[in-house]
Amino acid sequence: MKAQPPKRRSAPRNRTTPGQGLALAFVLVSVILSGCKREDSGANNAPNTPQAKTKRIGVTLLTAQHQFYQDLRAGLEEQADRHGYELVVTAAEQDAARQANQIDEFIVQGVDAIVLCPCDSRSVGASILEANHADIPVFTADIASLSPLGTVVAHIASDNKEGGRQAANLLVNAIDGKGKVAVLSHPSVASVMDRVDGFKQAMTSYPDINIVAELSTEGKRDRAVKVMEDLLQSDPDLVGVFAINDDTALGALAAIEAAGKLDQVKIVGYDATPEARVKIKSGAIYGDVIQHPRRIGQLTINAIHDHFSGKPVPAVVPVEVGTFTQESG
């Protein structure tokens, strides 16, 4: 019996029906198209697409201790939040060297702008120049730079010469237009120099008033107490004092009260802080020139925003001042 040759296995048949084949093709096409869409979507959100960077603004205040600068900072922060800016706030505490170091640090950090309240209006120019070299725009608030070095985009501050004139008018009323008066100053600060200039200019219209002293208190309350004590001894006939800020006015008041001369020596201050307003309402201080530090802060950020947007910014942005007395309060 002949052996039968082995049967050949036939190749497996394709069990896919024509309808199933079309369905599979449709799925494959859909997957491919879906992948393309994901690729396109990924391209639109690629990491290399430039994103808007948050602007960072370095701020160095004269001090964080005075109510005026606390209010100015509040205005800066309020307006920065509206524009989506980040603030890096420091305070030099009236130390020019410390402030120079703060500005150096802002330059190293690469901030987009600097807001400066100079501790020394004459020496600050070197730091401003360094910021200029780093292409960082500088804005001064409240206190101007008087240095020939460096360029400031804009200065935002009270109209301090007008404030000085208004302070003179208040004191004239307080002393009935005659007698010896003194000025408690802070001559390294430009805004104070403007106040004193305005005060002196207005006083030239009153020949019966004699400015017998102009002494620095550095804007500090404890220093003002000591200076006022010495003034009361050297000029016992003194009838009036112009204090260039409320810390100075309150320090002078402490010395005058201690000497028992509250009825004799009238005080005019500057700022109208809450503490000073209480003393004005009680009659211990005759009156104050009102500043609007929160508004100064807001306008400073607005000027920076305009500069970032390519809009022209005025070199000086003056802020109106007013007066506060027992009657107006």
Secondary structure as UniProt FT lines:
FT   HELIX           18..44
FT   TURN            47..48
FT   STRAND          56..61
FT   HELIX           67..83
FT   STRAND          86..91
FT   TURN            93..94
FT   HELIX           96..109
FT   STRAND          113..116
FT   TURN            121..124
FT   HELIX           125..133
FT   TURN            134..135
FT   STRAND          138..141
FT   STRAND          154..158
FT   HELIX           160..174
FT   TURN            175..177
FT   STRAND          179..185
FT   TURN            187..188
FT   HELIX           190..203
FT   TURN            204..205
FT   TURN            207..208
FT   STRAND          209..216
FT   TURN            218..219
FT   HELIX           221..234
FT   TURN            236..237
FT   STRAND          238..243
FT   HELIX           246..258
FT   TURN            259..260
FT   TURN            262..264
FT   STRAND          266..271
FT   HELIX           274..282
FT   STRAND          287..290
FT   HELIX           293..308
FT   TURN            309..310
FT   STRAND          316..319
FT   STRAND          322..325
FT   TURN            326..328
//
